[in-house]
Amino acid sequence: MRPIPRLSLLTLAMAFPLGPVTTGVAASHPSLSLPITFKGSTAFCRLSGHGFYPHERVQITYTVRTAVGVVSQHMFDTTMYRRTAMTDSHGSFTRPALYFRFDTRNPDIGVRVSATGAQGDYTMAAIGGDS
C-alpha cells in the first residue's frame, strides 16, 4: 500500500481559497446625474458622474434629439457631442453645462448620455422624449 502524501497549508490554500482575491482597487458602480434646465429656447445639461474608478479618464457621448418643423411632421434633428472628463480621488466628475437650442413651438427634446471609463466601466442616462 502506497502512503498518502501530506498536503501543506499552502497547497490547500491555493486549491481552496477562503475568500475572493482582491487587487486593492474597489469595483466601480458608475451612475450619472443629468438635470436639464431651460432658459428661453436654450437647454442646459449639467452632467455629473459618480462611482467610477478614482483618477480615471471617462469618454462621454451625448446624443441630443430635437424636434424641427411643425409638430404634425414628426421630424427630428439628432446631434452627437463627444467629451471627456477626469474623475477625482472619489471617482466623481462634473462637466461644464452642454447647451443647445430648440424650437419653443415644438419643444420635443431627448438627451441620451453614455460614459465609459478607461478601465471599462460603463453607464448611461436618458431624459426627455424618445431618448
Secondary structure, DSSP 8 states (H G I E B T S, - for coil): --------HHHHHHHS-SS----SS-----EEE--EEEETTEEEE--EEESS-TT-EEEEEEEEEEEES-GGG-EEEEEEEEEEEE--TTS-EE---EEEE--TTS--EEEEEEEEETTS-EEEEEEETT-
